[in-house]
Amino acid sequence: MYFVGVLHGKVYFWHRNSCRTLKINIKIMMRCLWSLLVLCALFCVSPVSAQTLLSEEIKEDSVTGQDVVEKAKEFIGVPYRYGQMNPKRGFDCSGFTTYVFKSLDICLTRSSRSQFREGVKIDDRRDLQQGDLVFFTGTRSKKTIGHVGIVTDVNEETGEFEFIHAGRKGICINSSSDGYYDRRYVGACRVLG
């Protein structure tokens, strides 16, 4: 059995059957403890963080365009509400895309303009796939992006596509061949691996 005692800023350890004592300076002991804590933090936390990042990457790669479309279709009929991202209250266009992807553990930025800068750009409409994001100008400006939707189906011969989005009538599916959207189409990107 060991005993510990502190006297004049020194820690003393001794064994019950021994007269020997060991003096340790408290400051030195505290430095050692802090060093040990720092080392534990570096070696114990980093692998967990790396593992978390790796699992997020795996999740993103394992989600398919069909998964995205199926999730998005669950919200058909939810009303349009500017600035909202809630299936009980409603969605605006980028709130809808953000919510759908987030529910599949994929993070998107909140605005359609910033989402346009994410992922891999798709130049040819015939290369579109389910789950790709498609972008349109807003109703007030013919130059800046103001609307986003998710591709649900593509005609690979013509490049025409259908997309689900938060339109004026709520979450619905429209065609790129509709004059309103055909004139305003800007481009597309793929955020899935």
C-alpha positions, 0 to 999 in steps of 0.5 A: 500500500502506498501513501501520498503526502504534500508538504511545501509544494512537494509531493511525497510517495512512500510505501507502508513497509518502507522508510524511503520517500520520493519527492516530486515537484508539483510544477514538474508533475503538472507539466508532465500531466499536461503533456500527457493530455496533449499527446492523448488528444493528438493521438486519440482525436485525430484518427476519429476525425479522419475516420469521420471524414472517411465515412462522410466520403463513403456516404456521399459516394454510396448515395445514387441519383435515384436515392436523391430523386426518391427522397425529393419525391416524398415532398411533392405538394409541400407549399412554396415558402420563401426562405424556408427549408422545412417540410412542415412549413414549406420550401424555397428552391435552394432550401428544398435542394439543401434539405433533400441532400442533407437528409442523405448526409450530403451538405450543400450550401444554402443559395442557388448561386453558391450551389451552382459553384459546387460539384462538377459542371455538366456542359451537355444536357445529354450528359445529365443524370438523376440527382444532378442539380439544374440552374435557371435565371430568376424571374427578375434577372436574365443574367444571375442564377435565381432557381435550382432543381433536381433532375428526375429524368433525362432524354439522352438523345435530345437532352430534354429533362424533367426536374423536381423543384420548389416552384410557385405551386410548391414541390412539383415536377416540370420539364425543361421543354416548358418555354418558361424554363427552357428560356431560363436554363443556365447550366447543371452540376453533379454533386454525387460521386 
